[in-house]
Amino acid sequence: VLMNHANLSPLLHWVYGHMGISAGDRTVQNLSYYFDWSVMEIFGTITSGASLYMVPGEMLLSAGEYVDFMISRCITVLYITPTHYQTLVKEEKKLGSLGYLCIGAEKLGYDLVRSSYEQVSAGCRIFNMYGPTETGIISAVLEVDREKNDYYKELYGVPIGRPVGNTRLLVLAKDMKLSPLYVVGELYISDHSL
């Protein structure tokens, strides 16, 4: 899927404005450059003036070495999938410098969020990020509220959140009309120009 400036620009502005990533931050390039989410990881970092730390591919296969690398470089921003993050949590090493933990590309479960509280500092902002490549990488984000642990547990996962950038999210029924609250429908994603 081709990325264009019109899709990427609103997302990057959201990263600066809402998340607050800036020149003092340090992002580790955790994702392969051909994975769509790496576009946000790379361009969200370098266009904000933050530092991007490249990790040797073989180090990504060793959770212990990878966590040690992040600790030694005082990494503040981590974009990661739940599956990969789970391997880091098992290392039981605190990522105290982390200010932004951005988890996405797969369903984020309650247990992993709860485990992350022990691995990061109390000031670390944790985000559940959702979006197919075709809609500009990230379409919806939920900043995890540590006070809502019981709520997330009841839902059997963390919600995808609210739209970002120039995105609109609609849940439509089969007749293409808005679904009422608590009625099953299909998620449609568009930009505000539609």
C-alpha positions as a Markdown table, in Angstrom:
| # | Residue | x | y | z |
|---|---|---|---|---|
| 1 | Val | 0.0 | 0.0 | 0.0 |
| 2 | Leu | 1.4 | 3.3 | -1.0 |
| 3 | Met | 1.6 | 6.1 | 1.6 |
| 4 | Asn | 1.0 | 9.6 | 0.5 |
| 5 | His | 1.8 | 13.0 | 2.1 |
| 6 | Ala | -2.0 | 13.7 | 2.6 |
| 7 | Asn | -2.3 | 10.6 | 4.8 |
| 8 | Leu | 0.9 | 10.9 | 6.7 |
| 9 | Ser | 1.0 | 14.6 | 7.5 |
| 10 | Pro | -2.1 | 14.7 | 9.8 |
| 11 | Leu | -0.7 | 11.7 | 11.7 |
| 12 | Leu | 2.7 | 13.3 | 12.2 |
| 13 | His | 1.0 | 16.5 | 13.4 |
| 14 | Trp | -1.0 | 14.5 | 15.9 |
| 15 | Val | 2.2 | 12.8 | 17.1 |
| 16 | Tyr | 3.7 | 16.3 | 17.8 |
| 17 | Gly | 0.6 | 17.9 | 19.2 |
| 18 | His | -1.1 | 15.2 | 21.2 |
| 19 | Met | 1.7 | 12.9 | 22.2 |
| 20 | Gly | 4.3 | 15.7 | 22.5 |
| 21 | Ile | 7.3 | 13.8 | 21.0 |
| 22 | Ser | 10.0 | 16.4 | 20.7 |
| 23 | Ala | 13.8 | 17.0 | 20.1 |
| 24 | Gly | 14.7 | 15.6 | 23.6 |
| 25 | Asp | 13.2 | 12.2 | 22.9 |
| 26 | Arg | 15.0 | 9.0 | 21.8 |
| 27 | Thr | 13.2 | 6.4 | 19.7 |
| 28 | Val | 14.5 | 3.0 | 19.0 |
| 29 | Gln | 13.8 | 1.7 | 15.5 |
| 30 | Asn | 12.1 | -1.5 | 16.6 |
| 31 | Leu | 10.1 | -2.2 | 13.4 |
| 32 | Ser | 11.3 | -3.3 | 10.1 |
| 33 | Tyr | 11.4 | -0.5 | 7.5 |
| 34 | Tyr | 9.0 | -2.4 | 5.2 |
| 35 | Phe | 6.3 | -2.7 | 8.0 |
| 36 | Asp | 3.8 | 0.2 | 7.6 |
| 37 | Trp | 4.1 | 1.3 | 11.2 |
| 38 | Ser | 7.8 | 2.0 | 10.8 |
| 39 | Val | 6.8 | 5.1 | 8.7 |
| 40 | Met | 5.4 | 6.7 | 11.9 |
| 41 | Glu | 8.3 | 5.4 | 14.0 |
| 42 | Ile | 10.9 | 6.8 | 11.6 |
| 43 | Phe | 9.3 | 10.0 | 10.3 |
| 44 | Gly | 7.5 | 10.9 | 13.6 |
| 45 | Thr | 10.9 | 10.8 | 15.2 |
| 46 | Ile | 13.2 | 12.6 | 12.7 |
| 47 | Thr | 10.6 | 15.3 | 11.8 |
| 48 | Ser | 10.2 | 16.2 | 15.5 |
| 49 | Gly | 13.9 | 16.5 | 15.9 |
| 50 | Ala | 14.1 | 13.5 | 18.2 |
| 51 | Ser | 16.9 | 10.9 | 17.9 |
| 52 | Leu | 16.4 | 7.5 | 16.1 |
| 53 | Tyr | 18.5 | 4.6 | 17.4 |
| 54 | Met | 19.1 | 1.8 | 14.9 |
| 55 | Val | 19.2 | -1.7 | 16.4 |
| 56 | Pro | 21.1 | -4.6 | 14.8 |
| 57 | Gly | 18.7 | -7.2 | 13.5 |
| 58 | Glu | 20.2 | -10.0 | 15.5 |
| 59 | Met | 19.8 | -8.0 | 18.7 |
| 60 | Leu | 16.0 | -7.8 | 18.1 |
| 61 | Leu | 16.0 | -11.6 | 18.5 |
| 62 | Ser | 17.4 | -11.5 | 22.0 |
| 63 | Ala | 15.0 | -9.9 | 24.4 |
| 64 | Gly | 17.6 | -9.5 | 27.1 |
| 65 | Glu | 20.1 | -7.7 | 24.9 |
| 66 | Tyr | 17.4 | -5.6 | 23.3 |
| 67 | Val | 16.1 | -4.4 | 26.7 |
| 68 | Asp | 19.7 | -3.7 | 27.9 |
| 69 | Phe | 20.3 | -1.6 | 24.7 |
| 70 | Met | 17.2 | 0.5 | 25.4 |
| 71 | Ile | 18.2 | 1.0 | 29.0 |
| 72 | Ser | 21.8 | 2.0 | 28.1 |
| 73 | Arg | 20.6 | 4.5 | 25.5 |
| 74 | Cys | 17.8 | 6.0 | 27.8 |
| 75 | Ile | 15.2 | 5.3 | 25.1 |
| 76 | Thr | 12.0 | 7.4 | 25.7 |
| 77 | Val | 9.8 | 6.2 | 22.8 |
| 78 | Leu | 9.0 | 2.6 | 21.9 |
| 79 | Tyr | 6.6 | 1.5 | 19.1 |
| 80 | Ile | 6.0 | -2.2 | 19.4 |
| 81 | Thr | 3.5 | -5.0 | 18.7 |
| 82 | Pro | 1.9 | -6.8 | 21.7 |
| 83 | Thr | 3.6 | -10.1 | 20.7 |
| 84 | His | 7.0 | -8.6 | 20.7 |
| 85 | Tyr | 6.4 | -6.5 | 23.8 |
| 86 | Gln | 5.4 | -9.6 | 25.7 |
| 87 | Thr | 8.9 | -11.0 | 25.2 |
| 88 | Leu | 10.4 | -7.8 | 26.7 |
| 89 | Val | 8.1 | -7.9 | 29.7 |
| 90 | Lys | 9.3 | -11.5 | 30.5 |
| 91 | Glu | 12.8 | -10.0 | 31.0 |
| 92 | Glu | 11.5 | -8.3 | 34.1 |
| 93 | Lys | 13.8 | -5.3 | 33.6 |
| 94 | Lys | 12.4 | -1.8 | 34.2 |
| 95 | Leu | 12.4 | 0.6 | 31.2 |
| 96 | Gly | 12.6 | 3.6 | 33.5 |
| 97 | Ser | 13.4 | 6.2 | 30.9 |
| 98 | Leu | 10.5 | 5.3 | 28.7 |
| 99 | Gly | 8.0 | 8.2 | 28.4 |
| 100 | Tyr | 5.9 | 6.8 | 25.5 |
| 101 | Leu | 4.9 | 3.1 | 25.1 |
| 102 | Cys | 3.0 | 2.8 | 21.8 |
| 103 | Ile | 1.5 | -0.7 | 21.3 |
| 104 | Gly | -0.4 | -1.6 | 18.2 |
| 105 | Ala | -0.8 | -3.8 | 15.1 |
| 106 | Glu | -2.5 | -6.5 | 17.1 |
| 107 | Lys | -5.2 | -6.7 | 19.8 |
| 108 | Leu | -4.0 | -5.3 | 23.1 |
| 109 | Gly | -5.1 | -7.5 | 26.0 |
| 110 | Tyr | -5.6 | -6.4 | 29.6 |
| 111 | Asp | -2.9 | -8.7 | 31.0 |
| 112 | Leu | -0.2 | -7.1 | 28.9 |
| 113 | Val | -1.3 | -3.6 | 29.9 |
| 114 | Arg | -1.3 | -4.6 | 33.6 |
| 115 | Ser | 2.2 | -6.1 | 33.2 |
| 116 | Ser | 3.5 | -3.0 | 31.5 |
| 117 | Tyr | 2.7 | -0.9 | 34.6 |
| 118 | Glu | 5.4 | -2.8 | 36.4 |
| 119 | Gln | 8.0 | -2.4 | 33.6 |
| 120 | Val | 7.7 | 1.3 | 33.0 |
| 121 | Ser | 7.7 | 4.3 | 35.3 |
| 122 | Ala | 4.4 | 5.8 | 36.6 |
| 123 | Gly | 4.9 | 8.8 | 34.3 |
| 124 | Cys | 5.1 | 6.7 | 31.1 |
| 125 | Arg | 2.2 | 7.2 | 28.7 |
| 126 | Ile | 0.9 | 4.0 | 27.3 |
| 127 | Phe | -1.1 | 4.1 | 24.0 |
| 128 | Asn | -3.1 | 1.4 | 22.2 |
| 129 | Met | -2.8 | 2.3 | 18.5 |
| 130 | Tyr | -5.1 | 0.9 | 15.8 |
| 131 | Gly | -5.3 | 1.3 | 12.0 |
| 132 | Pro | -5.0 | -0.5 | 8.7 |
| 133 | Thr | -2.2 | 0.6 | 6.4 |
| 134 | Glu | -4.7 | 1.9 | 3.8 |
| 135 | Thr | -6.0 | 4.6 | 6.2 |
| 136 | Gly | -2.6 | 6.2 | 7.0 |
| 137 | Ile | -1.1 | 3.7 | 9.5 |
| 138 | Ile | -2.9 | 4.8 | 12.7 |
| 139 | Ser | -6.6 | 5.7 | 12.6 |
| 140 | Ala | -7.5 | 5.5 | 16.3 |
| 141 | Val | -5.6 | 5.8 | 19.6 |
| 142 | Leu | -6.5 | 5.2 | 23.2 |
| 143 | Glu | -4.2 | 6.6 | 25.9 |
| 144 | Val | -4.5 | 3.9 | 28.6 |
| 145 | Asp | -5.9 | 5.3 | 31.8 |
| 146 | Arg | -4.3 | 3.4 | 34.8 |
| 147 | Glu | -7.4 | 4.1 | 36.8 |
| 148 | Lys | -9.6 | 2.0 | 34.5 |
| 149 | Asn | -8.0 | -1.4 | 35.0 |
| 150 | Asp | -11.2 | -3.1 | 36.0 |
| 151 | Tyr | -13.0 | -1.6 | 33.0 |
| 152 | Tyr | -10.4 | -3.0 | 30.6 |
| 153 | Lys | -10.6 | -6.4 | 32.3 |
| 154 | Glu | -14.4 | -6.4 | 31.8 |
| 155 | Leu | -14.0 | -5.7 | 28.1 |
| 156 | Tyr | -11.5 | -8.5 | 27.6 |
| 157 | Gly | -9.1 | -6.1 | 25.9 |
| 158 | Val | -8.3 | -2.4 | 25.6 |
| 159 | Pro | -10.5 | -0.3 | 23.3 |
| 160 | Ile | -9.0 | 1.1 | 20.1 |
| 161 | Gly | -9.9 | 4.7 | 21.2 |
| 162 | Arg | -10.8 | 7.8 | 19.3 |
| 163 | Pro | -9.9 | 8.9 | 15.8 |
| 164 | Val | -6.6 | 10.8 | 15.2 |
| 165 | Gly | -5.4 | 13.2 | 12.5 |
| 166 | Asn | -8.0 | 13.8 | 9.9 |
| 167 | Thr | -9.8 | 10.5 | 10.5 |
| 168 | Arg | -13.4 | 9.7 | 11.2 |
| 169 | Leu | -14.6 | 6.3 | 12.6 |
| 170 | Leu | -18.1 | 5.1 | 12.0 |
| 171 | Val | -19.8 | 1.9 | 13.1 |
| 172 | Leu | -22.4 | 1.1 | 10.5 |
| 173 | Ala | -25.1 | -1.6 | 10.3 |
| 174 | Lys | -25.8 | -3.7 | 7.2 |
| 175 | Asp | -28.1 | -0.9 | 5.8 |
| 176 | Met | -25.1 | 1.5 | 6.0 |
| 177 | Lys | -26.8 | 3.5 | 8.7 |
| 178 | Leu | -25.1 | 4.3 | 12.0 |
| 179 | Ser | -25.4 | 1.4 | 14.5 |
| 180 | Pro | -26.9 | 2.4 | 17.9 |
| 181 | Leu | -24.8 | 2.0 | 21.0 |
| 182 | Tyr | -24.0 | -1.6 | 21.9 |
| 183 | Val | -25.3 | -2.9 | 18.6 |
| 184 | Val | -22.9 | -4.9 | 16.4 |
| 185 | Gly | -21.8 | -3.2 | 13.2 |
| 186 | Glu | -18.8 | -2.8 | 11.0 |
| 187 | Leu | -16.1 | -0.2 | 11.5 |
| 188 | Tyr | -15.7 | 2.3 | 8.6 |
| 189 | Ile | -12.7 | 4.7 | 8.5 |
| 190 | Ser | -12.6 | 7.8 | 6.4 |
| 191 | Asp | -11.0 | 11.2 | 6.4 |
| 192 | His | -13.0 | 14.4 | 7.2 |
| 193 | Ser | -13.2 | 15.3 | 3.5 |
| 194 | Leu | -15.7 | 12.5 | 2.8 |
